[in-house]
Amino acid sequence: MTTPQTTWSSQGPQAGISRRAILRNSAAAALGAAVLPSVGDTASVSGGPLPKGKVIDCHAHLTHHSRATWEADDRKLIDAADKLGIDQLCCSILTPKRPSTAAGFRECNQWLAEAIRRFPGRVLGYCYVNPGCGPEAVDEVRRCVEERGFIGVKLYNEHLCTEPVVFPIVELAIELGVPILHHAGHSHYFVEDQPHMSDGGHLAELARRYPEAMLICAHISGGGDWEWTVKAARHAPNLMLDTSGSVTDAGTVEMAVRVAGVERVVFGCDSSMTAGVGKVRGASLSASDKEKILGGNITRLLGRRKA
């Protein structure tokens, strides 16, 4: 979901907005509107030095090859990462129509394996599957992780994450020691083309069912009620929050850190590249906290993969 939302306060939309808040929102939007210097630069944002650790986008997509411009589009993504100081991108390729067939997601994962070789050291792979395909989905995850070196699993909206059909994928991810990045959004209306979309509450329920799982709630800034999403994740310590999404409301990253803790917040863009970098760089957080969000936390997560 990428539909921008109204900024809410406890009194309702736009209630209690001061001139200072409006100026702060404008500054945050400006950060997301321009190509920024490398995240590793020594310039300062919000009065503090920028972190210098590795920057990893935990949520990126390469292009399905049915689009004639797929090769150029993939190159543009890497070029944007270069300009923004993003060292690596955790990518998946999704089928244009869902639910995906087994043949459809296998094709996507084959193309992703080729992209990993085409952009050595830059692209890390999520294995995309439709859990409804049963053993074929399980076999594909094992093949991609064990034989192709993929770093995790990408689940979209074919099934609610709390449906039993999803459990074999979660159990295999636990066995392999890899995270699951799961599409999510908490909309105020029924999204007709995503009738099985999970939200932060569903993912928190799954996290409680499987405390050994490493789950990432995708794009808290991707549309819908991001404040609800952050609060829903509060008591699920194995559920990470991905900062990606096109929504640039002030305070999203800070609230995620305040409610869930900085160790559970990971940087992502989901193709909103300058906005994705700008909202973390412009956040009122320490340089050490930003370093954890921009790369340290996902590096720690990926380090749990089993040989």
N, C-alpha and C positions, 0 to 999 in steps of 0.2 A: 504494500500500500504506500502511495506517495502523495496523497492529498493533504495539503497543509491544513492545520486546524487553528481554531481560535485560541488565543492565549487566555487561560482561565485563572482566576484567583478564587479564594474561598467564598467570595461574595457573588461570583458569577463572571461571565465573560466581560473583560475589560474593566471590571470594577477595581477601584483603588489604584489605577495606573497613574503614576506620577510623571512629571516631565523628565526626571532623571531616568526612570525606567524606559521611557520612550527613546531617549538618547542612547541608553545602553543597548536596547534592541537594535537600533539603527547601526551602532558600531559593530555588533555581532553579525548583522547581515552584510555589512561592508567587508568584513573579514572573509565571508563565504563567497563574495562576488568577484574577487580578484584572485589572480594567480599569486600565491604566496611564495616567499623564499623557502628554501629547504628547511624541514623541521629540525634538522641538526644544526642550523645556524646559531650563532651566539647572540642574536638580537633578542629583545625582550618583548613579551606580551603580557598585559595585565600586571606590569610592574615587576616581573620576575624573569630570570634567565630560562631559556628553552632547554629542554632535556636533549641529550646527545646520544641516547641509546638507539638500538634498531627500531624502526617503525614498521609495523605489520598491520595491514588492512585485513581484518578478520572476515570481511564480507564483501566479496567482489564477484563479478560475473564476466565470463567471456561469451562470445556471440555464437548462437546456433548457426550452423553452416548453411541453413536454408536461406539466410540473408546474403545477398550477393556481395555485400561490403564487409563480410565477417572478418576477413584478414586485416583490412585497414582499420576496422573498429577495434580489434584486439591490439593493434599497434598503438592506436590513440590512447587506449587505457594505460599501456605501459609508459607512453610519453608523458601522460598526465601525472603518473606516479613519480616519474623522474623529476618533473618540475616542482612537485610538492614534497619531495624528500621522503617518499614512501619506498622502503627497501624491498618489501615482499607483499604479495597479495594472495590471500586464500580464496581460490576461485572455484566456481562450479559453472556448468553449462546446463540450462534447463530446456526442456522441450517447449515449443511454442504453445502447444495445446496440452491440457491436462484433464483427466488423469493420464499419466504417461504409461505407455506400454513398456514391457521389458526390453523389446527391441529398441524403443526410443531412448530409454535412459542408458542402455549399453552403448549406443552410438554416441551420445553426449559424452560419456566417460572416456571413450576411445579418443574423441577429439581433444578432450582435456589432457589426456596423457601425451598426445602429440604436442600440445601447447607448452606443457612443462619442459619438453625437450627443446622446443623452439625458443623459449625464454629461460634459459638455465639460471637457476638461483633466484628468479624473480617470482615465479608462479608456484604456489602450493595448491594441492588438489583436494577438493571435497568430492566424494562419491555421491552423486545424486541418484536416488532410487524412489520408486513408488512402493511403499510397504505392502500395498494391496496385491502385489505380484508374488507375495509369499516367498517360497524357497529361491526363486529367481532373483529377488531383491537381496536376500541374505547372501547368496553366492556371489553376487556382484560386489557387495561391500567387502567381503573377504578377499576377492580377487584384487580389487583396487588398492586395498590397504597393504596386503601381504606381497603382491607381485608388482604393483605399480608405484608403491611408495606414497599413496595418498595419505593425507594427514587427518581426515575426518569424514563425516557424513553430512550431506545436505538433505533435509526433508522440507517439502513445500506444503501444499494445502490439499493434497489428495485425501488425507484423513486427519481427524482430530488426533493430537498426540496422545490422548488418553484412551484411544481405541485399542483393544487387545491386538489388532493386526500390526500395530507399531512395536509391540513389546519385543519380538525377536530381533529387530534391528537395534533396539536399545541394548539388549543383552549382549549382542555381538560386539557393539561398540565398547561396552564395558570390558569384555574379554580382550579386545584388541588394544584397549587403552587410548581410544581416540574420542574427540568431542563430536557432538551433533549440533550443527547450526540449524535451528528450526524457524521457519517463517512464522510470524506472529503479528497480531494487531488487535486492538480492542476498539471496535467501531461503535458509534452511537446509533448505527442503522445496520440492517441486514445487508451484507455484501453479496449480491446475487451470484456473481461469478466465482465466489469463494465460500460456498456454503459450509465447508468443513475447516475453515480457518481457525487455528488455535490462537489463544491469547496468553498473556502472562500468567493468568490463573491456571489454565490448563497445564502450562509448562511447569509451574510450581507443584501442581499435583503429581505430574510425572516424576519430577525431581524427588518428591517425598517417597514415591513408590520405589524409586531406584536411587538411593543415596550415593551409590558408587558411580553413577553416570556423570559425565561432564556435558552439561547442556548449555547452549547459548541461545538466548531469546533475541531473535533478529530485530534489527532496526526499531529501537524504541522511539525514534524520531521519524518513523515511516508513515505517520498518519494515524488517526484515532487518538484515544486518550492516553498519552504517554505517562501522565502522572499516575493514573490507575495502574498501568503496566508496572511501573517502578514499585509501587506499593504492594502489588500482588506478589512480586518476587522477594519481598523482604525476608520471609522466613524459610527460604529454600536456599541453603548455603552452597549447593552445587549447581545453581542456576546463574549463569553470567548474563550481563546485559550489554548488548551491542549498541553503540552510540549512533549507528548509521541511520540514514533517512534524509529526505529533502526538507523536513520541517526544521526551521532555525529558531524556534522559540528560545528566548533567553532562559538559562537555568536548568536545561535538561541534564547536562553532564553533572553539574553540581548536585542536583537532587539525587541522581543515581548514586553518586558517591556518598552522599549524606545518609541515604536510606539503606542501600545495600552494602556499602563499604567499598573503598577504592580497589581492593583486591578482586572484586567481582565485576568490574567495568572494563570492557575491551573496545578498542577503537575500530570503527568500520565506516565505510563510505557508501556501499551499495550503489555505486556509480555517481552519487552526488559528491564529487571529489573535493572541490574547494570548500563547499559547505561542511563536509565531513571533517576536514582538517581544521577549518576555521573555528568550529564550535569547541574543539578540544584546546586549540591554541589560545582562544579567547576566554576560556573558562577561568573562574576565580579559584584556582587550585595551585598548589605548590609545584615546582619543577619536578620534584621526585614523584608526586602523584601523577603528573602528566606522563612521565616516563613509564610508569607502570601501565597506564591506560594505553599508551601509544604502542607498546610492544612487550613490556615486561610480563604482563599478566597472560597474554596469549602464548608467549614463549614458555612460560611455566606450564601451561596447560598442555602444549604440544610435547613437552618433555616427559610427559607421563605415558607416552606410547610404549607399548610392550614389544620387545624384540621378537 
